[in-house]
Amino acid sequence: MDNYKNNKDLHDLLWEKLKQYDQDFSSKFLLDSLKRVDRHRFKNTFIETIVELFRTPAFWIYLFLIIMFIPLIFLLIIWILGEA
């Protein structure tokens, strides 16, 4: 509840400050602020997604399989070419 009150007080303060300016400036300021929030949210979401990916066992299993698959393909090619 304390967080709500702090946000409400902050909102009221912002509203009082924006009332001092004309409508165009206030609208532009609010739109720019919303764009910054969206950009910040997207960055956090992307980073959180990557962190969650590294925490899943499936990612590490697939990574291990890919790392093992590349030398096996190389050895298979050498073996096939050695037989020919």
Backbone as CSV, one residue per row, in Angstrom:
resi,resn,N_x,N_y,N_z,CA_x,CA_y,CA_z,C_x,C_y,C_z
1,MET,0.824,-1.186,0.000,0.000,0.000,0.000,0.872,1.256,0.000
2,ASP,2.043,1.165,0.652,2.951,2.301,0.719,3.473,2.653,-0.677
3,ASN,3.737,1.623,-1.485,4.194,1.848,-2.848,3.126,2.573,-3.674
4,TYR,1.877,2.202,-3.462,0.778,2.864,-4.155,0.719,4.343,-3.788
5,LYS,0.879,4.644,-2.504,0.832,6.035,-2.052,1.995,6.832,-2.646
6,ASN,3.169,6.229,-2.678,4.322,6.920,-3.274,4.088,7.189,-4.764
7,ASN,3.550,6.207,-5.462,3.250,6.405,-6.883,2.178,7.465,-7.091
8,LYS,1.191,7.462,-6.230,0.123,8.464,-6.329,0.684,9.861,-6.082
9,ASP,1.545,9.994,-5.078,2.162,11.302,-4.795,3.038,11.752,-5.962
10,LEU,3.763,10.830,-6.515,4.605,11.151,-7.666,3.769,11.566,-8.874
11,HIS,2.673,10.866,-9.084,1.765,11.202,-10.169,1.175,12.597,-9.972
12,ASP,0.762,12.888,-8.770,0.191,14.210,-8.480,1.216,15.322,-8.695
13,LEU,2.441,15.077,-8.268,3.500,16.063,-8.453,3.787,16.286,-9.942
14,LEU,3.862,15.206,-10.685,4.086,15.317,-12.128,2.951,16.077,-12.801
15,TRP,1.745,15.762,-12.404,0.575,16.422,-12.985,0.603,17.925,-12.697
16,GLU,0.951,18.304,-11.482,1.023,19.725,-11.124,2.112,20.435,-11.942
17,LYS,3.236,19.771,-12.120,4.320,20.379,-12.904,3.905,20.551,-14.369
18,LEU,3.241,19.533,-14.926,2.850,19.601,-16.335,1.744,20.628,-16.584
19,LYS,0.973,20.934,-15.581,-0.071,21.952,-15.727,0.524,23.336,-15.997
20,GLN,1.772,23.529,-15.595,2.426,24.819,-15.786,2.799,25.068,-17.244
21,TYR,2.844,24.022,-18.024,3.260,24.132,-19.424,2.044,24.021,-20.342
22,ASP,2.268,24.341,-21.605,1.157,24.259,-22.553,0.863,22.793,-22.903
23,GLN,-0.253,22.606,-23.555,-0.748,21.265,-23.867,0.203,20.498,-24.782
24,ASP,0.785,21.170,-25.768,1.685,20.493,-26.711,2.928,19.951,-26.005
25,PHE,3.535,20.784,-25.161,4.717,20.339,-24.437,4.389,19.164,-23.521
26,SER,3.289,19.258,-22.806,2.891,18.197,-21.871,2.652,16.884,-22.604
27,SER,1.969,16.949,-23.730,1.698,15.739,-24.510,2.987,15.138,-25.044
28,LYS,3.859,15.983,-25.581,5.126,15.489,-26.113,5.975,14.869,-25.008
29,PHE,6.007,15.523,-23.853,6.777,14.996,-22.727,6.263,13.619,-22.303
30,LEU,4.957,13.489,-22.179,4.376,12.215,-21.755,4.602,11.122,-22.796
31,LEU,4.465,11.444,-24.074,4.712,10.448,-25.123,6.170,10.016,-25.152
32,ASP,7.084,10.959,-25.011,8.507,10.613,-24.965,8.826,9.736,-23.751
33,SER,8.219,10.051,-22.637,8.440,9.254,-21.429,7.929,7.827,-21.607
34,LEU,6.768,7.684,-22.230,6.232,6.344,-22.480,7.125,5.557,-23.429
35,LYS,7.678,6.228,-24.433,8.595,5.540,-25.350,9.839,5.070,-24.624
36,ARG,10.372,5.894,-23.725,11.551,5.490,-22.945,11.233,4.289,-22.054
37,VAL,10.058,4.297,-21.470,9.661,3.170,-20.620,9.572,1.900,-21.454
38,ASP,8.986,1.979,-22.641,8.873,0.802,-23.505,10.246,0.286,-23.918
39,ARG,11.159,1.194,-24.261,12.508,0.756,-24.639,13.202,0.094,-23.461
40,HIS,13.065,0.654,-22.289,13.695,0.090,-21.104,13.093,-1.278,-20.774
41,ARG,11.794,-1.391,-20.884,11.116,-2.660,-20.606,11.557,-3.731,-21.579
42,PHE,11.721,-3.370,-22.857,12.136,-4.337,-23.860,13.535,-4.845,-23.564
43,LYS,14.438,-3.957,-23.167,15.798,-4.382,-22.855,15.793,-5.338,-21.676
44,ASN,15.052,-5.032,-20.655,14.995,-5.925,-19.506,14.385,-7.257,-19.882
45,THR,13.360,-7.233,-20.687,12.718,-8.470,-21.097,13.678,-9.332,-21.893
46,PHE,14.437,-8.738,-22.802,15.389,-9.499,-23.605,16.475,-10.108,-22.716
47,ILE,17.011,-9.318,-21.804,18.064,-9.816,-20.909,17.512,-10.921,-20.015
48,GLU,16.316,-10.717,-19.493,15.703,-11.747,-18.657,15.462,-13.023,-19.444
49,THR,15.091,-12.892,-20.714,14.884,-14.062,-21.560,16.178,-14.832,-21.747
50,ILE,17.273,-14.137,-21.992,18.566,-14.794,-22.169,18.993,-15.486,-20.874
51,VAL,18.808,-14.816,-19.750,19.174,-15.418,-18.461,18.348,-16.677,-18.216
52,GLU,17.063,-16.618,-18.500,16.210,-17.789,-18.317,16.634,-18.918,-19.252
53,LEU,17.066,-18.583,-20.465,17.528,-19.601,-21.407,18.738,-20.336,-20.853
54,PHE,19.669,-19.591,-20.271,20.871,-20.216,-19.712,20.561,-21.065,-18.487
55,ARG,19.462,-20.815,-17.839,19.100,-21.579,-16.640,18.387,-22.889,-16.956
56,THR,17.945,-23.072,-18.184,17.213,-24.292,-18.516,18.180,-25.426,-18.859
57,PRO,17.920,-26.615,-18.361,18.792,-27.754,-18.678,18.763,-28.115,-20.161
58,ALA,17.639,-27.913,-20.817,17.535,-28.269,-22.233,18.539,-27.484,-23.070
59,PHE,18.754,-26.210,-22.737,19.728,-25.408,-23.481,21.108,-26.032,-23.399
60,TRP,21.520,-26.440,-22.199,22.853,-27.010,-22.025,22.964,-28.378,-22.689
61,ILE,21.888,-29.142,-22.675,21.900,-30.449,-23.353,22.046,-30.258,-24.854
62,TYR,21.275,-29.357,-25.438,21.386,-29.093,-26.878,22.746,-28.526,-27.233
63,LEU,23.275,-27.662,-26.411,24.603,-27.106,-26.665,25.650,-28.209,-26.643
64,PHE,25.572,-29.114,-25.673,26.494,-30.237,-25.598,26.376,-31.135,-26.830
65,LEU,25.144,-31.422,-27.245,24.941,-32.267,-28.422,25.497,-31.623,-29.679
66,ILE,25.315,-30.329,-29.833,25.847,-29.632,-31.011,27.372,-29.661,-30.990
67,ILE,27.957,-29.415,-29.827,29.414,-29.430,-29.731,29.961,-30.823,-30.040
68,MET,29.277,-31.866,-29.634,29.722,-33.231,-29.911,29.420,-33.640,-31.355
69,PHE,28.376,-33.091,-31.946,27.963,-33.468,-33.289,28.956,-32.985,-34.346
70,ILE,29.545,-31.818,-34.159,30.471,-31.259,-35.149,31.705,-32.144,-35.314
71,PRO,32.405,-32.559,-34.252,33.548,-33.458,-34.461,33.137,-34.819,-35.014
72,LEU,31.953,-35.313,-34.625,31.507,-36.598,-35.164,31.283,-36.527,-36.671
73,ILE,30.717,-35.446,-37.152,30.543,-35.269,-38.599,31.900,-35.210,-39.288
74,PHE,32.828,-34.481,-38.696,34.178,-34.382,-39.252,34.834,-35.762,-39.323
75,LEU,34.730,-36.533,-38.253,35.306,-37.886,-38.253,34.602,-38.800,-39.252
76,LEU,33.309,-38.646,-39.408,32.557,-39.440,-40.380,33.017,-39.129,-41.798
77,ILE,33.236,-37.874,-42.103,33.716,-37.488,-43.440,35.111,-38.072,-43.680
78,ILE,35.983,-37.983,-42.692,37.336,-38.540,-42.843,37.257,-40.062,-43.033
79,TRP,36.381,-40.709,-42.286,36.257,-42.165,-42.395,35.731,-42.570,-43.771
80,ILE,34.723,-41.837,-44.274,34.161,-42.146,-45.592,35.190,-41.898,-46.674
81,LEU,35.912,-40.788,-46.597,36.941,-40.488,-47.608,38.123,-41.452,-47.509
82,GLY,38.403,-41.974,-46.319,39.488,-42.952,-46.156,39.134,-44.293,-46.763
83,GLU,37.845,-44.619,-46.808,37.391,-45.891,-47.384,37.393,-45.832,-48.904
84,ALA,37.250,-44.664,-49.477,37.121,-44.548,-50.942,38.424,-44.670,-51.653
